Amino acid sequence: MIVGASPRLRQIIIEVWKPLAVLFVWDVAVTAFHLLTTFREPPLPMTLFGTALALFLGFRTNAAYARWWEARTLWGAMINASRSLARLALSLTRSGTAEALAFREAVVLRQIAFVQAMRCQLRGEDPVGEIGRLAGDELAARAATRRGPANAMLESISAAAADELEAGRINPIQQSIVEQTLTDIANAQGGMERIKNTPLPNGFRFFPNFFTRVFCVLVPIALVENLGIATPVGSTLIGLVFLAVLSIGEDLTDPFANSVHDVPLTAMCRTIEIDLLQSLGRDAPPPLKPVEGVLW
């Protein structure tokens, strides 16, 4: 996620420079043809076309941003639920016995492993290493055989609570509270997977791309009569605006693609890891800092 209030025009140029370069060459060709021949271009209703296209792009961008914001909201709920689960584990283990402390550590470390595994799954990375680092090699090996390694971590937390209930160290009400918190976490997990696995309808992606390119092709033809030799500059600037809006909508469509525009999963997982490790009284890593204005 790009942070800071300063505009990042360079980032926009990097993303659209290829179609913009092609557009500039086309603008020059149209201008040269107009100046070197007697042919006069037909009038085109570019104002109407541009207005309709701007509304279409705005609608698509709003739909893409809604997905991005829902993804951020779900991860906010995940942070809150993780803190609640850690607080609950602490309250259930105030006796200080070895078994109680083992249960506390199991819940907290497995929850950290869960969010790290969830991050890796959403970004298409292998989560087994993160699970092994936090929850142990045995659970990592078990999770590696599952289609959803992160879900295996939730099941292990639930199993740990069930073992405590069976041993008589917690009562059914306390165990049900743990399960309710795990249900909240699973609901957030399901929402993230829905966003990841359900792309925008094809029409939302194909038609804005197609009509934006058609518009950019027609712009110099409509402007050359009035702008003359300045047509490449004016047309390219107009094209930059529309291509930038198109690119923004495309970038926001998948908030878990591990690009500079995505939800900062690594930073939020680090926040959870810090808070939960400190609840155990352990040393925690420092918060993640932006790298060249980007928080990952």
Steps between C-alpha positions, in 0.01 A plus 500: 500500500637839402515725806554874533312798364740590219384405149688219331490607136808290430315185609211582270735562207677168565169316482365664184811601305473221243146578376579870543806467274293321236237771529761774453631333184144477369440867586811601305391291203153655497645850530750441220229358274279802569776753432642332191175418320181680407283239663277635776385277783126454559350661812471255787274525810795465736341704779209257523729200463744630763221575750350154462842338532584705811177385666574140406856520633379669818246223559764229445751678725240532777422128474872415517554734797208339682682167473823658627326667792313182594832315501648764732192483726524122524866521599410761760249253642771233493733721704228565759397134521864392541546739790175377654610138469835576666327691780260209548789253515665713769183519708448123483854421618531716809563193714858501373533121489722339240198371312336844503814671373540238228141562387559876498810468286334253265203731434704817455775352282254308284294812446810686383578204274144515368516864390844454345375192315193693387723775363707247306193324361344822375825600329561157350804426719593187696391544865666185641817682604307762699293230670812305594668814637210577731307181570764229458601256231235243591212737434678634192528149355134438573398832346708428188266211415192724510347703221466790745797502742362804682178317579705221658627755752147595602413135542805448720396790726151356527645159580719650773194662660311169477789323673490757781125445537545124511771535764270718711727804493233716330122473511256469206412868507865603471553251219197636315643855527821377342298338221304823443823694459627236257175531309556875463850427368366238259236744372771756423706225334205400282447860390865531397486176303181614329668821383809310384311228316223711347629749242296787365269389216677490166298793367636722776852430376468456123273789402682778693831384348353477151311830497787692664733392223244583232455843656877561508523406132222741404613796713778629268270469199246722675758751628740538208286754314511741795835421661708440190862425583423502874268200460748237628544689827131566561386154395767325705406696813134408455601139443711506815196597708283220365776239506588593859138458613487169313820384669377601847183296457701202379742523793224511760316200354722249683598640842716192575720494188813608692543823306560855622126574494390205714386471857819497715468140620861467618474812717168391653628148570803658664265710718317185611828319567632788710185533710460128560866431578504788748192352666718195573776722634729412211719723289325612184636618164477872420205638302538490125608829343414629150760429233528788252152616594342154475373300800487131419 
